[in-house]
């Protein structure tokens, strides 16, 4: 009886330890990435870009039309020796009807209406939407914000996120060679289909 109780106690203790480990793993997987001191918003960015068309394309995944007027644009990047660590952009557009339809009706970024804007720190001096006279839309994570002025076709938009790291170099596949060190000839498909099987299944 004593041995049975001891074994049961050991099993219960092991189960508790295992469950604690699973919960810790789940919390670690769901935790937001912690930016380093170099990538925090209060730190100065490594570079600031003002190429309006480039920022427009990277923000909306399309080229501006002749009717779209990019009034202001700014992109900030925090980089290190491994690539872009963090990025942030702001843009102000006098949008064409086609762009308004793309952003609002087609809604390619799956934005949802919001009752209040997100907290944005260190925005450019020109990034001053009239939130009381605008329709505010946010992404699910709250990073991407678009503000549509109801009085005209002006759109204020902003987004930020973590950058991209350089991946491992692509390995070159090994090429098998036959004897005498000569490269094997490339294989090709046959010119004709194989003969049909006339044998009926039984």
PyMOL commands that set and color helices and strands:
alter all, ss='L'
color gray80, all
select helices_A, chain A and resi 2-30+52-60+97-106+131-133+179-181
alter helices_A, ss='H'
color red, helices_A
select strands_A, chain A and resi 47-49+69-80+83-94+112-114+134-138+145-149+154-162
alter strands_A, ss='S'
color yellow, strands_A
deselect
rebuild
show_as cartoon
